[in-house]
Amino acid sequence: MTQRKMSIERYIEKEFTEGSGPTRKTVINWIKKGIVPGVELGGKYWVYEQNTVADLMVEKVLRKAS
């Protein structure tokens, strides 16, 4: 199973309240230092989605419901 990737912008939007998120450059530095799991592909940085057990359960229920 491959890990899903999301853009840095999406990561900031998802993980931080509006106006409180880090800059794009900060997130890139976090990826480079291994603080945030991510990867560089084709000159663009991506953050790996981190799914908790709860996230996986919700996803499973939503798939069954659709």
N, C-alpha and C positions, 0 to 999 in steps of 0.2 A: 504494500500500500504506500503510495507516495503522499508526502505531506502537502497540504494545501498552502498556497502562498497568498499573501495579500499585500497590496501596495502600502507604502509607508503612510500615505495620507489616510487610507482606510484604517490602519492600525491606530493612528493618533485619534481618529474620530471614534473608534470603537472603545478604546481603553481609557480615554481621558475626557473629562467634562469640557464643554466648549470654552475656549480661552485659556485652559490650564495645561494644554499639551506642550510637549517639547517641540523644538524645531526639527525640521527634516534632517538637518545636518547632525543634530544630537542623536537621533535614532540611528543614522548611518554609523556614527561612532560606537553606539551601543552594539550594533551588529558586528562591527569589526573587532570589538573587545570581547564578544561572546556573552554580553549581558542580556541581549535580546536574541533569540534564535532567528537567524535569517541567512540570506545568501545573496551574492551578487551574480546576476545573469545578464549578459549582454550590456554591461555598463549600468544596469539599473538594479537597485537594491530592493529586496522583498523580505517581508517578515513572515516566518512560518506561523500559521494559526496554531494556537495552543488550546486544545479542547479538553475541558475538564470532564469528569464522569457525568456531571449534570448536563453539560452541553451535549454530550453524546446521547444521553437519554432523551432529551428534548428533540434532537434531530431525528431519532428513531421513531418517536411518537408522531412527529410531523410528517415523516415519510409514509407511515401507515395511514394517516388521516387523509392524505391527498390521493 
